[in-house]
Amino acid sequence: MRTSLADSLRHAAIVLKRVFLTRGVRGPTLTLLSGSTLAAAFSFLMQPVLTRLYSPEEFGVLGYFMALMSLLVTVSSFQYENALMQPDTEEEAINIMWLSALLLGITTLLLSIVVPWRMEIARVLRMPEAGPYLILLPPALLGFRAIKLAELWFARAKKFHVLTGGQFVNGVTTTSFRTVAALFPISAGAGGLVGGIMAGQIAASAIYIPLLARRHGRRFIRTFDLRRIIRLARRYRRFSLFSTPANTLNTLLGRLPFLLIPLFFAGSSNSILGYFGQAVNVLAVPLGFIGSAVAQVLFVHAAEAARSGQLHHVAERVHARLVAIGLFPTLLLITAGPDLLGFMLGTEWREAGVFARVLSPWVFLSAVAAPLTRIFDVLERQRLDFMTSLSMFTALAVGLLAGGLTRNVTIMLVLVGLAGTLGRTVQIAVMLRLAGVRPREAFYPYIRGMLISLPILFPIGI
């Protein structure tokens, strides 16, 4: 038994060292992590300041705005940008960019037509406090997707240092704007939180757009071919037909509570949304920065690995690394969430720690699953992606509706946490099996992480 445990721990150390030793993956991922980690660290360190400058109700408005924005971002270009890594020629890749940009423009125009009725829409959704800020949805949508398209292009070109700079500037600008906007005499309230999104987008665009225009502007214009765009839309229609509903359902998995809580808890919904948002973000934001960096690199190299028959090695290492990063903070929140968040964010936010204790397993598995969903894209298994997402969405919706109808926040949290955790577990298992990762290799990182974490967490729990 001692020998087996020693071998396991020694193997764990070797795996951790070799996570990014695959040639072509280690450097880009660490490059992206350098920028995203700095931005995440700055945002994380400033969060205790922001939670003392803004109330839970104001953070609730931000959470609701971001829920709407996330859904619009998912459907705006019908996921054709996810086909950007597939073509062998740059001409086809450029026309996929044009296809995504044209669809984005149409979606933004249609959204702008609806915006004048924003106050009426907000009242119907029982979130009137968010109404004044819905006018920012069209420009925010345009900014989000334009930045995403630029990032995908730089990722295809393997210019990861550019992505690092853009992500860092975006994160720091967003947090800095929110801090300044909360101070006297501005005291912008929820508008400062929402406005920070716009400020970060403008700052990132100031890096990406000039570089794209200078290096590729003329070629983008010369390569535009409407007939080819139509042909590519047909060629990659699976991304539109299956990835769009699948990713919409995946987005709803994280955002549906923000949309439905106001319907069940009118009057106290803003503070509940604020607590819910902080409970999720305290873990999801830092893991999301890391996951985004891993996903961008995985998207580039997974296609190459799939063609060479090495996808299972890449998927296994990426999965193991994501688990190693996220498991300890998840277990820490389960052990001491209320005290930890009460200390970090202020006593007003201790209730968010209660939320985090229940929701953190779901958030952790979501952060692990998100980068791995690229496996569906590179293998063009969008139908399976959709079916998996539909199953997860159904489980979460049932849990949320059943809990909401009880009008008891605690019951709702438990049911949502259980449904989300179960759904993400199944999704990760499906993706790893699809990539060819054996069950033992998939399960091992969790056992190893718990063995390492429990000796530290036990005295904290006591």
N, C-alpha and C positions, 0 to 999 in steps of 0.2 A: 504494500500500500504506500509506504514511504517512497519507494523507488518510483512508483507510478505518479505520485503527486509531484515529486521533484522533476520527473520528466515532463509532466504537464506544464509546470511553471517555467521550466527552461524553454520548452517549445513556445509558450506564450511570449516570452521575451524575444525569441527569434522572430516570431510572427510580427510583433510590434516593430521591430527594426526593419523588417522586409516589406512592410505595408506598401511603401512607395518606391521600392527598388526596381519595379518594372520600368524599363527604359522608356522615356518619353512621358511618363506619368508623374514621377516624383517631382521634378523641377517645376512644371507648370502648376501642379496643385499647391506646392509650397509657395510659389509666387503669388497665386491668387489668395491663399490663406494669409499671407503677410498683410495685404491690404484689407481684406475682410475682417481679419482678427483685430487689427488696429481700430477699425471703425466700430466693430462690435464692442471692443474694450472701452472705447470712449463713450459709446452709447450706454453701456452697462454701468460705467462709473458715474455717468450723469443722471441715471434713472432715479436715484434717491433724491436728487435735486428737483427733478421734474415732478415727482410725486408729492413733493412739498410745495410746489408752485401751482399745481393743477389738482382739482378735486377728482374723486372717483367718477362723478357725474360727467365731467368734461372728458375724461378718458373714455367713458362710455360712448359719447358722441363720436370720438375718433374711431373707436372699434366698429361702430355701425357704418361710418363712412368707408372704412377700409374693407368691410364685408361687401358692400355694394361695388367698390372699386375692383376688388379681386374677381368678382363674377364677370364684370365687364371686360377686364383684362383677358380673361380666359377665352371669351368668345369673340373678341374684337377682330382677330385675323384668322379665325377658324383653324388655328394650330398649324398652318402651313409652314411657319417658321421652323417647326421641328423637323422638317424635311431638308433643312439647309445643309446638313452634313452628308446627305446621301449622294448628290451628284459628284461625278469625277471631275467635271469641267467647271471653271469659274463662271463661264457664261450662263450655264444653267442655274448655278447658285445665285448669281446676280438677279436673274429673272424670278427666282423664288422670293428674293428680297422684295422685288417690285410687286409681286403678287400679294405678299403679306402687307406691304405698305398701302396698296390700293384698297384692300379690304379694311384695313385700319381706318383709312380716311372716310370710307363710306359709313362705318360704324360710328365714328366720332360725329359725323354730320347728322346722322339719325338721332343720336343722343342729344345733340344741341337743339333739335327741334322740340324735344320733350321737356327740356330744362325749364322753360317758362312756367310750367305747372308743378314745379318742384315742391312748393308749400302744400298744395293739395295732395300730392303723392305722399309726402311725409306724414300728413295727418291720417291718411288711409292706412299707412303702415304703422301707425301709433308711435311714431318717433318724430314729433313736430320739432324737437330741439335740433334735429339734423337738417331740417329744411333749408335754412339760409346757406348752408355750406354745399348743397348739392349742385349749385351753379359751377362749382369747381370740378365736377366730374368729367366733362369733356376735355378740358386742357390737361387734367391729371391723367386721364386715359391715354391721350396722345403722347404725353411725356413718358409714361411707363413703357408703352410698347415701342416707341422710337428708341429709347435707351436699350430695351431688350433686344431689338433687332441689331443695333450696333454692337452689343456685347456678343451676340451669336456670330456676327461676321468676324469680329476680332478673334473669337475663339476658333473659328474655322481656319483663320490665317495664323493661329497659334501666337498671337500677339498678347500674351497673358499679362504682360506688364502694364499694358494700356488698361485692361480690365481692373487691375489692382488699383491704379490711380483713380479711375472713375468711381469704383465702389467706396474707396476711402473718402473721397471728396463728398460723395452723396451722403454717406452716413454722418460725417462730421458736420456738414452744412445743415442737415435736417435737425440734428440735436441742438446745434448752436442757435439756430433760428427760433426753435421752441423755447429755449431758455431766455433769450432776449425778449421775445414777444410776451412772456409772462410777467416781466418786471414792470414796475411803475415808471412812467405814466401810461405805458401801452396797455398792459393788463388785458391781453387779447382773449383770454378764456379759451374755449374749445377751438376758436379760430386760429390761435397760435399753434395748436397741435396739428390741425389740418394744413395750415399754411406751411409748416415745416416740410411737408411732403413736396409741395411745389418748389420750395427753395432748393431742396436736395436734387430734384430733377433738373432744374435749371443749371445747377453747378456741374452735374455729371454731363449734361448735354454740351456744356461749354468745353469739355474735354473731348468727347466722342465725335461730335458733329464736325468740327474743324479738321480733325485728323482724317475722317472719312472723306470729306470733301477734297482735301488736298491730295490724298493718296489715290482715291478711287473715283472722284467725282466725274471726270470726263468719261471714264470707262463705264460707269454706271449709266450715263446718259446714252452713250453709243450702243451699249449692249441691250437696251430696252427693246423688246420684241413682243408685241401683243399676241401674235400667233403662238409663239413659244410659251408665253405665260399661260394661255388657255390650255395648251398641251400639257404643261407641267401640273396645272390644276387638276386635270384628269388623271395624270400619272400618279400623283400623290393624294388622290381623293380619300384614301383610307385615313389620312391624318385629319381630314375635315369630318368625315362621316363617323369615325369612331373615337379619335383622340379628343375632338372638341367636347362631345358629351362626357367622355371619360374624365377629362381634366376638369370639366365643369362640376362633375360629381365629386371629384377629389377636392376641389376648392370649397364646395359646399360642406364637405366633411369637417373643415375647420371653421367655416363662417356661418353655417346654418344656425348655431345657437345665438349669434348676434342678431340674426334676422327674426328669430321666433320668440326670443325672450321678451321683447316688448309686447308681444301679443298675449303672453301669459301673465306677465307681472307688471301691468300698467301702473304707473305711479312710482314704483321703485326700480323700474327697469334700468334707468341710467346708472345707478350705483352698482346694480348687479352686473351690468355689462362692463363697468369699470373694473370690478374685482375679477370678473371672468377674463378680461383682456390681460390684466397684469399677471394673473395666475398662468396663463398660457405663454405670455411673452417672456417671462423671466427665464424660461427654458428654451422656448422656440426661437427667440431672436438670436442668441449666440450660436445655437445649433444650426439655425437657418442660414447664417452667414457662412458657416463652414460647409454645410450641405450644398449651398449654391455654388461654392467654389469647386467642390468635388463633382457636382453634377455637370458643370461646364466642361471640365476636363474629361470626365467619364464619357460624355456625349461624343467628344472627338475621338477618343481612343477605343471606346467600346465597339464602334463600327469596324475599326481595323482589327480588333481582337476577334470579333465575330467571324470576319472573313478568313482569319488565320487559325480558327479553332481554339483560341485562347480566352474566350469570353468568361469561362468559369473561373479562371485564375484572377482576372481583373475584378469580377463581381465578388468573389470570396474576400479578396483583400480590402476592397472598398467597404463592404459590409462590416468586416471585422474592425476596421478603423472607426467607422461611425458609431458602432456599439461601444468601443473603448472610450470614445470621447464623451458620449452622452449618458452612460449608465450610472456613473457615480453621482453626478448632480441630480439625476432623477431619484435615486435612492435617498439622497440627502434631503430632497424636498418631501419625500414620503415620511422620513423620520422626523424632521423638524421644520416643516413648511411654515406654520403659523408664526413661530418665534423668529425664524430666519427672515421672513418678509416683513414682519413687524419691526424688526431691528433695522433692516436695510431701507425700507421705504417709508417708515413712520408708523406709529401706532394705529393711525386711521386705516392702514392697509393690512392689518393683521388678518382680516377676514379673507383677503386674497390668498393668504397662505393656506387657509382651510380649503379653498378651491383648488390650489396647486397640489395639495396632498392627494386629492382624488383624481385630478386630471393629468398629472405628470407622466404616468405610464403611457397614456394615449399620445401625449405631445412628443415624448421620446421616440416611440415607434413611428410616429409620423415623420420625424426628422430623419430617421434611418431609412424609411421607405421612399421619401421624396426623390433623392438622387437616383435610386435604383430603378425608378419608373422609366428611365431612359432605355432600359433593357427592352421594354415593349416597343419603343421606337426603332431601335437599331435592328431588331429582328422582325419589324413590321407585323407585330402581333397586336394591332390596335383593337381587334374584336375582343380578345381575351382581356385586354386592359379595361375596356368598357364594361365587360361582364363583372370583373372583379370590383371595379369602382361602383357599379350599380348595387352589388351585394353589400358593400360597406355603407353606402349611402342609405340603403333601406334599413340596415341595422341601427344606424345612428338616428335616422328620422323616427323610427319606432320608439327608441329609448327617449329621445327628446320630447316627443309628443306625449308619451305615457307619463314621463316625469312632469312635464308642464301642466298637464291636466290635473295633477294632484295639487297644484299651486304651492308645492313645497320645494324650496330651492335645494335642500340637501338630497332629497330623493331624485330630483332631476339630475344633479351632478353625478350621483352614483350610477344612474342608468346610462347617462351620456358617456361617462368614463369607461364603463364596462363595454358598451357597444363599440366605442372608438378603439379601445385596446384590442378587442377580439377581431374587428375588421382589419386593422393594420397588421396584426399577426398573420392572418390568412394571406393578405396581399404580399407581405415579405416572403412568406413560404412559397407562394406561386412564382414570384419573380426569380428567386434563387433556384428553384427547380427548373424553371425555363432556361436559366443561364447554365445549367448543368452542375450546380453546386450540390454536393451530397448533404443529406440531413445532418450528419455528424459535424461536418465543417460549418454548417449554418448555425447549429445550436451551441457549439463550443465557445464562441466569444462571450455569450451571456453567462455561462458557468464560470469562465475565467474572470470576468469582470466582477461577479458577485463574490468570488473567493478573495479577490484583492480588496474589495470595498468593505466587506462586513467587519473585518477587524477594526477599521476606522470608525464605522458608523455605530457599532455596538455601544461604545462608551458615550457617544452623543445621545443615543436613544435612552440610555440609563439616566 
